[in-house]
Amino acid sequence: MTEFHDDLADPDGDPPEAICGAKEVGALAHLYRAEVYRSTVWRQRLDQTTNWAVISTGIGLSVAFANAQASPFPIVLVGALCIVFLTLESRRYRFFYVWRFRARVLEIAFYVPMLRGEGARIPLDRGTALSDDYEKPQYRISNIRAIGRRLRRNYGWLFAILGAAYFAKIAIHPTDVETWSQFVRRAHIGPIPGLVAISFGLLFHATWIGIAVKTWLDERHDKSKMADFLNSRKDVNAREDAQAEMDILGH
């Protein structure tokens, strides 16, 4: 195993190329288990908010279609509640992604070489994505991107169901509407005119669809490997670029 005091001969003070010993391998295995456990815990928290949103949607639909005189307001209220759940879940997703990032980097950098028969090899160099993250933890995905992912995975379907239910409530329950004015009149929510309620509903659905599509397109155009989180620090990139220039000048 390479000794750490060997790096004293390096004028740049770089650590050795790699270490590989029983103690290091065991410590890294325990670290991987810890990161997987934390990512699992946060994954369960994501499922909790999704369950709350599904249950609230079911209750809201039951109340709205309970009788002919029932108002469509419970559907709107549940939609607002789902927005709150989406906000909470996107924040939890960002925390979950931190632990997922660490576990993923350990898999790629440590376990993949072992599975390929290259042996256990723990690289040590300045500015690795994992070491930087332990020194300066940071979110690995933006809030808007997290919202877009949760919309595409779960909440987009819930909002679509709520939109369809709202349309069904004012269009066919308890009887079919015959005129546009009757349709608008059924959409009234207390002091809010029906036309205003319908306009806000269309704007809301257009907004969440736009966010879901925009973030999806952004992710498709991002072709870098592990693009969400494998971005080295700027000072590390600058150091590598400077070293490359020095090598070129030396030749």
N, C-alpha and C positions, 0 to 999 in steps of 0.2 A: 504494500500500500504506500502511496506517495506521502511523504512527510510534509507537514505544513512549513517547516523551517526552510525548505528548499526554495520557497518563493522569495527569500531574502536576496537571492542572486538576480532576481528579475528587477531591473531598474524601474519598471512601471509599478511594481508592487502587486502584480497580478497573482492570484492564488494558483495552485497547481491545476493542470488540465482536468483532472478528475480524481475522485476518491472512490474506493470500492473496498469495503471491509464489512465484517459481520455487524459491528456496532452501527455503522452508517446505514446499512441495508435495513436492519431492524428498526432503527429510529424512523427511517423514511416510510416503512410499512405501517408503523403506528400513526404517523402523520397522515398517511392516505386514509386509513380507517377513520380517523377523527374528521377529516374533511368530508368524507362520504356521509358520515353520521350527521354532521351539521347540515349538509345539503338535503338529506332526507327529512330532517326536522322542519326545515323551511318549506320543503315540498308539501308536507302535511298541512302547514299553515296556509299555503295556497289553496289546497283542497277545502279548507274550512270556509274561506270567504266565498268560494264557488258554491258550496252547499247552501250557505246562507242566501245567496242570490237566487238559486233554484227554488228553495222553499218559499222565499218571499214572492217570487213570480207565481207559483202555484196558488198561494193564498190570495194574491191580488186578482188573479183570473177568476177564482171561485167567488169572490165578493162581487166583482163586476158583472158576472153573469148569473147572480143568485136569483134575480127576479127582473121583471120588465121595467120597473121603476129605478133600478140601480143605475148610478152614474158611472161614466167611464173614468172618473177621477182616480179610483184605485189603481188602474193600469198606469196612469201618468205618475202616480206616487211611487209605485213599484219601480218604474223606469228611473226616477230620480234616486231611489235607494240603490239600484244596481249601479248607477254612476258612482256613488260613494264606495260601494264594494269594489268596483273596478279600480278606483284610485288607491284603495288600501292594498289590493292585490298586486297592482303594478309596483308599488313600493316594496312589498314583500318579495316580488319576483326579482327585483334588483339585488336585494340581500341574498336571495337564493343563488343568484348568478355568481356572486363572489365566491361562495363555497364550491359551486360547480366548476368555476374557472380553475381553482386550485387543484381539485381532484383531477380535472381533465389534463392539466399540465403535467401532473405527476404520472398519469397514465402514458402520455406521449413521450415524456423525457426519460422515464425510468422503466416502466413495465413493458412498453413496446419493444425496446432493444432486448430485454430478457426473453420475450416470447419469440423473437426472431433468432434466438441463439447467439446473440452478441454478448451475452453476459450482463451482469449488473454493472452499470457504469453511471456514476452520479457526477454530471458535469458541474464544474465550479468556474464561473467567470463573472466579471462585473456586469451588472445590469440585466440579469436574467429576469424574465417576466415574473417568475414565482418569488424570487428573493426581493424584488422591488415591491411586490404586493404585500409581503409580510412587513417590510419596513414602512411603507406608506400605503395602507389599504385604501382602495378606491372602488367606486362602482365601475362595473365592466360593461354596462349597457345603459343607454340614456333612458330617461323616463318616458319619452314619447315612443321609443322603440318597444319598451316593456308594455306600454298600453296597447300598442298595435298587436303585439303577440298575444296578449290576453284576449283582445277582441277577436282575433282570428281563431283562437283555440276554443273559447267559451262564450264570452259575453256578446259577441256578434250574433250568435244563435239566439241568445236570450232576448236581445233587443229586436231581432227579427220576429220572434214569437210575440213579443209585446206589441210591435207595430201591427202585425196581422190581427191580433186580438182586438186592438183598438179600432181598426177598420171594421172588423166583424161586428163589434158592439154597436157602432153607430150606423152600420149599413144593413144588417140583417137581423138584429136582435132588438125587440122581440119579433118584429116583422120587417120585411124588406122595404127600403126607402123607395119612393117613386119619383122624387124630384131632388134637384140639387139643393134647393132651399131647405127641404126637410133634412137632408144629410148634414147641412151646416148647423141647423138648429139642434140636432141630436149631439153635435160635437161641443155644444156649450158646456163649460166647466165653471159653475158659479157665475161670477161677474165677467169671466173671460169669454169673449165672443167665440163662436165656433170657428170662424174663419181664421182668427188669430191662433187658436189652439192647433188647427190643422197646419198652419204655416210653420209654427214652431216645431211641430212634430216632424214635418218634412225636412226642415233645416237640421234638426238633431240627427235624423237618420242619414242624411247626406254627409254630415260631419264625421260620424263614426265610420261610415263606409270609406270616406276619403282618407282618414287616418290609417285604417287597416290596409288599404291598397297602397298608400304612399310608403308606409314602413315596409311592406312586403316587397315593393319594387326596389327600395334602398338595399334590402338584404340580398336580393337577387343580383344586383349590380356590384356588390361587395364580394370580390372573388378571392381575397386574401385568406390564407389558412387561419382558422380560428380568429376571424377578423374582429370579433366582438371584444377580445381581451388581450391577444398577443401583440401588444404594441409596446415596445421598449420605451424607456424614458428618453426625453430629448437629449439629455446630456450624454447618455450611452450611445445614441445614434451619432451624435456629433463626434464622440471620441472614436468610434469605429471609422467614420468618414475621414477623420484626420489621420488615423493610422494607415488607412488605405492610400491616402495621398503621399504620406511619407514613404511607404513601400514603393510607390511608383517613382518618386523622385530618387530613391536610393538605387533603383535599377537604371 
